[in-house]
Amino acid sequence: MKKFGLIGYPLGHSFSKNFFNEKFQSENIDAEYVNFEIPTIDDLPKVIASNPNLAGLNVTIPYKEKVISFLDELDKDAAAIGAVNVIRIEHARNNKVKLTGYNSDVIGFSRSIEPLLETYHKKALILGTGGASKAVNHALKELGLETLFVSRSRHNDNTVTYEELTPEMMDEYKVIVNCTPVGMYPKADQCPDIPYGCITPRHLLYDLLYNPSTTLFMKKGEDQGAVVKNGLEMLLLQAYGSWDIWNK
């Protein structure tokens, strides 16, 4: 029986385990999907060594960037993004194991947001600077949008702080993507600190979170007439993308 799994810490919020095990059961696939909740990325080699039938892994917070140094190869998107959320594991006859990193977040996000984009959506604010935000940035640029990261502290010339967001910037950047965990259950009464009074019906607010299904970030956007979307479709699309990668 083939085994697949998820590495991250913590994994209480994980969607992947139920999704894949239900898929395996409904399609009579002889496989199982397990969670590997590892407190440090240095435990990854132990996970690989103790599971010889492991054929693929998903990677979640906080290891999407840290995992790269453990991999033998990266595909071009993952290399350009600098973050990995899918690992394909190949076992050779001489007990050698090859780990190749991919990023299906970019596939899921692109396909999910593209139908919502209008001609006036030319620039996007990306809230957060973690691994998921890098995939979002890559996807938006491929879709032809200019991007700007928003963070609690300034990292580089392509980053501004929340305090620096002006009404003029909010008018200019009509796509806003939340890549932070702020607002995720059980802290659903929180939201990123942006000037929601500047949101208009021409804005598109996209939240990578999906629990709750309507986050406070989305609700505040809706109250201003904006188009809003959560990350559930992206999650499903990136999961299908993972399966395609493992079964190349």
Salt bridges, closest charged atoms under 4 A:
GLU27 OE2 - LYS23 NZ 3.20
ASP43 OD1 - LYS46 NZ 3.18
GLU65 OE2 - LYS134 NZ 2.76
GLU73 OE1 - LYS98 NZ 3.04
ASP77 OD1 - HIS138 NE2 3.26
GLU90 OE2 - ARG88 NH2 3.61
ASP105 OD2 - LYS64 NZ 2.67
GLU142 OE2 - HIS138 NE2 3.46
GLU146 OE1 - LYS123 NZ 3.91
GLU164 OE2 - ARG154 NH2 2.97
ASP171 OD1 - LYS174 NZ 3.48
GLU172 OE2 - LYS123 NZ 2.35
ASP223 OD2 - LYS219 NZ 3.41
GLU233 OE1 - LYS229 NZ 2.57
